[in-house]
Amino acid sequence: MELLIQQVPEALGSLTWLSHVFLQGNHMLSGPLPQWTGLHLIALALTGMAEMNYGPLPVSWNNFGRLTDLFLGNMSITGSFPYYGAIGNVQHVTLQNISFTDPSVQLPYDWGYWYSLTNLTLKNVTGLTGGVPAQWPGGMSQLTALTISNVPGIIASLDSISAFSNSIYRMDLSSSGIQGSLPASWVTSFPSLQYLNLSGNALTGW
């Protein structure tokens, strides 16, 4: 039986009152990712097929000024991160099982303008270089849950995490190739911390 693979529907962009789009689990949807320039989304969740390329992240998504929830999973993406600094109301962001195929893709500095962000999850993401942008800790002042798990090469040491919000109560930095020791400053840096996962790294002491 031949499998019918269809592009993520661009036509949804004409439904101007549409505010929530959930397309998880539809593994026969292909790229490219839709522009949807006419929408004013609050929540967007898309999952695809891990071995399929969905093209670049759309520049037009920077117009989703009302967006609070973004979930992308199971896809390969070309190009780097576009500027998304205008998505200032976003609260929950998850990138999971994502492969960036172009060389030298770095995490975007402008996510540091997401002042309402409370939950950031980067899990099983490959193809990234560089570190955590210096703008993130100061800008993400409302962050309470941080997951950077199985994202190699992003966190060289735990010192680079120390400046994040002291409101964080859940932190998962597992399997990310982190070396060195657990900074003593974390006792005061994260007084609200309840859950900490550092398994699968190369830590050498406390």
Protein Blocks (a to p, Z undefined) as FASTA:
>chain_A
ZZddddddfklmmmmmbmbdcfehiakbccdddfklmbccfbdcddddfkbcebjadfkl
mmmmmbmbdcdehiadedjdddfklmmmbfbdcdehiacfbghiacdfklmmmmmbmbdc
dehiehiecjddfklmmmmmmbcbdcdehighklmbfklmmmmcfkbfbdcfehklpgcj
ddfklmmmmmmbmbdcfehiacfbZZ
